[in-house]
Amino acid sequence: MPVLAKSRGIVMRTLIDRTFGRHFHAIYGDSELVIALNPMRVLQGDAPAWVRAWALDWVKTHEGDFRPVSSDRTGPHVSWNLERREAASCLRWASTM
């Protein structure tokens, strides 16, 4: 699972599967939360209240970054806004070299 963010000891990761679709894992020490996007809710796991609040706030803030930018789902994967933004950032950085 790719790491999306690290803050205050919390690691945010994402995964897409047939059961839950795109969802997030918030990992803090031995605690882990699984957070669904639509509707946004904790699917499973347990963590301190402040970790849960931070993770849900992070998902709410960034959920628009994970919506499909194309309705063409015939390819091996769907392009996502975040991936496009990161690719554009890398291209800008590479062009300055």
N, C-alpha and C positions, 0 to 999 in steps of 0.2 A: 504494500500500500504506500503510495507516495506521501511524503510529509508535506503538508500545506503550511503549517505554522508551528512555531514553538514560542511559548510565552509563560512566564511564572511557573515553569516546570511542567506545563501541559503541552502535549504533542497532539496536533490535529492531523488526522489522516483521512483519506477518502477511499471508497471502494464502490464498485458497481457490481451488483449480482442480480440474478433473476428473482430472488425472494424479496429483497428490499429495494431494488433499484439503486440509485445513487444514495449513499448514506455516509455518515462521518463517524469516526472513532476519536474520542477524546481520551487520551491516556495520561494519567497522573500517578506516578509511582506504581503501586499494585492495583489501582482503580482504573476502570475503563467504562466509558459510556458509549452506547451506539445510538446515534441521533439520525432520525429520518428527516427528509426534506419536505415531503408533501403528504400530509401536513407535518409541520415541524414538531417533533416530539422525541422524547427519549424512549427508544425501543427496549433497551435492556441495559443492565449495568448499575453500578452504584459508585458514587464518588462524593466527596465533601460538597456541601451546598454551594460554596463559593466557586468550586470547579464546575459544577453543573450550570450555575448562572453564567459564568464566563464563557463556557462552551456554547451554550444556547445563544448567547449574545453574539458570539463570533459567527456562528452559522447564520443567524438572522442578518448580520451585517454583510456577509459575503454570499448569501444564497443566489443573488443575481449573477454572480460570476460562474455559476454552475448550471445555468440553463442552456439548452441546446441553441446554437446559432443557426442551425439548419434543420429542416424537417426531413431531409434525406437520411433515413436510417438504414440504408441498404449496404453501406460500407462496413468495414470491420469495427469502426467505432464512430461515435458522434463527436464533431468538433465542439469544443466548449469555449466560452468567452475567455476564461482564465488562461487556457492554453494559447489562444491567439494573442492575448496581451503579453504573456511571457515571451512568446516567439518574437513579437515586435520589439520588445525591450532588448532581447539578445541581438537582434539584427542592428538596432541602433548602437549598441555597445560595440559590436564587431566592426561597424563602419567607421568608428573613431580610431581604430588601430592602424 
